[in-house]
Amino acid sequence: MGAEGPVLADSHRRFRWLVALTVLAFAVWFLLDALEDTVERAEQQSVKLMLNQVRSALVVRGAEAMLARDETLESLQGLNPLPLLRWEGEQPLTEENCTTLAPDERGWCFDSERHWLVYQPGQPLDMEGRQREAGEPFAWQVRVSYAGTVKQGKNNGKRATGLKLVEVDRHQISENE
């Protein structure tokens, strides 16, 4: 019976270590999961804020164009909205050309060939009800907003009322790549 005592105590110690490591592993797993959710929410929030800034800048630019006698809103369709955002003393973390953005890198760029503002997420992201995987881009284009409805692709003499940011269809992005 004397030999069983130390063996039994050693087994209890091992069992306690096993339980402690299991609890620690679950805690680390939950912590990493919470961290991943926080990173995803932060990226989603930063994209929303950037889009709100771009939309606000387009409202101002559209108003400037409507007040200018030598400029039309139609001439601004497809414009790069990134220069409209003025950061004081700081350059935006954007690329003027999408070819310089690596496929595995997150960030904003402007595709001057197609006139698209592009955001490439660094992880799976859900924006405005649209899901994209990491590296699969979202794209928007600056278009003219008209009063009334546009029928069959014609503006039928409708009055231009401003500039808007319109998302490019996911299938249109994949066809052009």
NORHUQUI-V56895 format. One record per pair of residues at least 24 apart in sequence whose C-alpha atoms are under 8 Angstrom apart, sorted by the first residue. I is the first residue (numbers start at 1). J is the second residue. Records with the same first field share a line. If there is no record, write none. Layout:
I: J  J
This chain:
40: 123  124  125
44: 125  126  127
48: 127
53: 85
54: 81  82  84  85
55: 164  165
57: 81  84  85
58: 84  163  164
59: 162  163  164
61: 163
62: 162  163
63: 162
66: 162
73: 144  160  162  163
74: 144
76: 142  143  144
77: 142  143  144  163
78: 115  116  141  142  143
79: 115  142
80: 110  112  115  116  117  142
81: 117  142
82: 110
103: 135
104: 134  135
105: 135
106: 135
115: 141  142
116: 140  141  142
117: 141
138: 167  168  170
139: 167  168  169  173
140: 165  166  167  168
141: 165  166  167  168
142: 166
